[in-house]
Amino acid sequence: MPSLRKFPVHIIVLLLLFIAQGVLFAILFPAYQGPDEQIHYGTIQYQAEPKEKDWPLQEPTQIQLFGDVRTYKLSEETIQSAYLLQFDDLRWQKENTEYFSQTSTGIHEQAIAQNEWKRYIDTTSHNASGTKSFYYEVGGWIEKTLSSTSFFTRFLSQRLLSVFLGALVVLFTYLVAKKAGLSLFESILIATLVAFQPMFVFLSSVVNIDVALILSFTIFTYATIWLLKDGPKIPPLCILFFATVLGLYSKGPGIVLAVTAVLLIVFFVVQYWRKKDEKFFWKLFIGVTAFIILASLITPKSYIASITHLTTNSKFSSPAESLVAYGKETLDKSAFMRTHTSYWGYFGWLDTKISNTVLTFIWDIQAIALLGLILFLITKTPPEYLPKKRFVVFFIIIILLLQLAIRFFDWRVFDATRQILIGTPGRYFLPTLVPHILLIITGLGFFTKNKHQFHILLKALTLGMILLLLYAVINVIIPRYYL
Amino acid sequence: MSLPLKIHFTPLFLLIGFCIGIFLITFFFFEKLAFPDSEYNFLGETDQIKLEKESPLTQKFTASENNLSQVKILIEKLRLLPGEEILLSLADHSCQTVLVKKSITFLTPEPHTYYRFNFPSIPDSQGKEYCLRITYLSPYDRKSKERPVLEASSEEQFLGKSFFNEGKGKLYQDRTLKMHPAYSNDSFLGNLQELTDRISQYKAPLFKGAGLAILFSIFLLGTLLLALWIILSKER
């Protein structure tokens, strides 16, 4: 890891700017308007509860209704604040806004700020998330630490946790690009591309666990590039292990990192076996075994069961029938376009999207990049200023594995319910944003003739991404919620 | 392998491209900058009203403030063909004296949820009743499912509001099309102040009012400077 003084001033400025825009996003989105944000915040409050529940628990008296947040089984503060903030009026209701007062103080603001509502769940069952995530742990600690402050300060602080994790993603993007052999200048531009991707900035500014997963994937990518570049060494292996544990302890798809880590280590084992480096082979063999044993020990069985749904009863006569039915539901152009849209900019409760014209333009750029990428992979002498082929292959593999994992989980739920309950919103694929951006750069960069042209291309793409973010803020998000 | 591709971008071209982008963003922002009535929302069931050729819909509403300058109206499937248009007009309470009109054509950019019908602000609009008329004109016989659609509340929950479907000759009392009258302030700074006030509501004290303005300025200025650095920089 480079020391702090080795970081160029540009990346520090970029991180500060990212934090400023993250805070701005955290302010612009009304509370609870991130996807499932009421559940995530409610879970954090649940996490912050004392271990000894010395208050009476009662049976829930109401059946949970989809359009009525008051029927959720979360803390009284979460429910009441969401209700007064018109949660149900705004969620998925793109034509509605809050009821505004004529001043800078909202109609119910005092009531929410000075509330004495219970901050704990007092029902025997609850809607808090069952996912074990370090995000909730840290959030719970923040909630306890700031317990004397107002609801708005605590809620914003939780969102700032996402901003902080997002800033780390930007930092690691820079390190990934540098490690992949790109120059300082190119690495800063690639970090800027990620820092201004609108959907990533959105997820980095609302209360959610996806941003934790994005961070673990990015750190994992950094470790892998290091390993692929310099061979198996202790520091990148430690970072790889750390990123894998972080991923598993972030959200379900973190399992992809464990699978990729095993594949990676097998790759090195085979490579050293072929070189007949017996001593190193045995070291690696012991390393792999230790990794698998350790991973099996720290991964709860309930976790594996929950992400695979292996114990649920299928609604189909055979897995083949189930898969065909799932394919019919999800593998069509409109489903891909929905995923594409919510990957680039479908804010709030997927009710505030960037325009189709912009999305088509992005789609076209990616199509050209894909063509370039194919040519890059089949050519024997690709431009030397682009990332090495082995890095590109890794980027493709990790993207495919995440796609497979998300769609597998979605299928398992479909298999048990005959309904698309989870879906494949684009934000689920943002953990591989950094490999994706690097693949686009590589694909488009293949069409450049020299490094100078490659720099112009990078500059144009980065400026385009900056414009995309400004457009999202000024023309989409502000009008949606305030005009 | 490298495909022959000549690119003659220069920093100047990048700068011009970026400035065009900023201009368009600013232009579309000003198109939207008006403050709608926010005291009611559309909840519950919704009716879809497919526009019929030359069969206007008329919505009556009362302005709640002075400086009425925009009407936000929800128009779905706004994919007009060349030669087609939707005429919007704002008239006085009698629906006879047209104050302002505008037409939407196939060249009109796809709106974000609401189409914004802008017009010069009416200074003394408060308390007065106005009449919004929407007329679809087309030389084609398009199928019902291809025609633009308006949405309306299906329950009688909007007291005092009403709309009239001339094609069906039917008055819908205490119901409204999904639309909001919107108002502006006397100056651009006044508009910014009101926008800041709206965003400040329900926010942590540090980022209300001036705090928010400073944050937004840092973001905007920082982003523009970063863009400028990217345009002008060269790798050493």
Contacts between the chains, C-beta under 8 A, distances in Angstrom:
chain1	res1	chain2	res2	distance
A	10	B	229	7.8
A	13	B	222	7.9
A	13	B	226	7.6
A	14	B	226	7.2
A	16	B	222	7.7
A	17	B	219	7.5
A	17	B	222	4.5
A	17	B	223	6.8
A	17	B	226	6.2
A	20	B	215	6.6
A	20	B	218	5.0
A	20	B	219	5.0
A	20	B	222	6.2
A	21	B	219	5.1
A	21	B	223	7.4
A	23	B	207	7.4
A	23	B	215	6.2
A	24	B	215	5.6
A	24	B	216	6.3
A	24	B	219	4.9
A	27	B	199	6.7
A	27	B	203	5.7
A	27	B	207	5.0
A	27	B	212	6.4
A	27	B	215	7.0
A	28	B	199	6.6
A	30	B	202	6.6
A	31	B	202	6.4
A	85	B	202	6.2
A	86	B	41	7.5
A	88	B	43	7.9
A	89	B	41	4.8
A	89	B	43	6.4
A	93	B	41	7.1
A	93	B	42	7.1
A	93	B	43	7.5
A	94	B	113	4.8
A	95	B	41	7.9
A	95	B	42	5.5
A	95	B	74	5.7
A	95	B	113	5.9
A	95	B	114	7.0
A	95	B	151	7.9
A	95	B	178	5.5
A	96	B	41	4.0
A	96	B	42	6.2
A	96	B	43	7.6
A	97	B	36	7.5
A	97	B	38	5.4
A	97	B	41	7.4
A	98	B	38	6.7
A	98	B	201	7.0
A	98	B	202	7.5
A	99	B	38	5.3
A	99	B	39	5.8
A	99	B	41	7.7
A	100	B	35	7.9
A	100	B	38	4.6
A	100	B	197	7.9
A	100	B	198	5.1
A	100	B	201	6.3
A	101	B	201	6.6
A	102	B	197	7.4
A	103	B	197	6.0
A	104	B	196	7.2
A	104	B	197	4.5
A	104	B	200	3.8
A	104	B	201	6.3
A	104	B	208	5.3
A	104	B	209	5.3
A	105	B	200	7.9
A	105	B	201	6.5
A	106	B	201	3.6
A	106	B	202	4.4
A	108	B	202	8.0
A	109	B	201	6.4
A	109	B	202	5.6
A	112	B	202	7.1
A	150	B	204	7.5
A	150	B	205	7.9
A	152	B	202	6.6
A	152	B	203	6.1
A	152	B	204	4.5
A	152	B	205	7.5
A	153	B	204	4.8
A	153	B	205	7.5
A	155	B	204	7.9
A	156	B	203	7.4
A	156	B	204	4.4
A	156	B	207	7.5
A	183	B	235	6.1
A	184	B	235	7.7
A	185	B	233	7.0
A	185	B	235	4.1
A	186	B	235	7.8
A	189	B	230	6.9
A	192	B	226	7.0
A	192	B	230	7.3
A	352	B	112	7.9
A	355	B	109	7.5
A	355	B	110	5.9
A	355	B	112	6.9
A	356	B	110	6.3
A	357	B	109	7.5
A	357	B	110	6.9
A	375	B	1	6.3
A	375	B	3	7.8
A	379	B	1	4.1
A	380	B	1	8.0
A	381	B	1	7.2
A	382	B	1	7.6
A	383	B	2	6.3
A	446	B	2	7.1
A	446	B	3	7.8
A	447	B	2	7.4
A	447	B	3	5.3
A	447	B	5	5.2
A	448	B	2	7.5
A	448	B	5	7.0
A	448	B	7	7.5
A	449	B	2	5.6
A	449	B	4	7.2
A	449	B	5	6.5
A	453	B	5	7.6
A	453	B	7	5.3
A	455	B	235	6.5
A	456	B	7	6.1
A	456	B	9	4.7
A	456	B	14	7.7
A	457	B	7	7.6
A	459	B	14	6.0
A	459	B	230	5.4
A	459	B	231	6.8
A	460	B	9	6.8
A	460	B	14	6.4
A	460	B	17	7.5
A	462	B	230	5.6
A	463	B	14	6.2
A	463	B	17	7.0
A	463	B	18	5.1
A	463	B	21	7.7
A	463	B	227	5.9
A	463	B	230	6.2
A	463	B	231	7.1
A	466	B	18	7.9
A	466	B	223	6.1
A	466	B	226	7.1
A	466	B	227	5.3
A	466	B	230	7.9
A	467	B	18	6.9
A	467	B	21	4.0
A	467	B	22	7.4
A	467	B	25	7.1
A	469	B	223	7.7
A	470	B	21	7.8
A	470	B	22	7.3
A	470	B	25	5.5
A	470	B	223	6.6
A	471	B	21	7.8
A	471	B	25	5.3
A	474	B	25	5.4
A	474	B	26	7.7
A	474	B	28	8.0
A	474	B	29	5.0
A	475	B	25	5.9
A	475	B	28	4.9
A	475	B	29	6.0
A	475	B	32	7.3
A	475	B	112	7.2
A	476	B	112	6.1
A	478	B	29	7.8
A	478	B	195	7.4
A	478	B	199	7.6
A	479	B	29	8.0
A	479	B	32	4.6
A	479	B	112	6.3
A	480	B	112	7.1
A	480	B	113	7.1
A	482	B	195	6.2
A	482	B	198	4.6
A	482	B	199	5.8
A	483	B	32	5.3
A	483	B	33	6.6
A	483	B	34	6.8
A	483	B	35	6.7
A	483	B	36	6.9
A	483	B	182	7.6
A	483	B	195	7.5
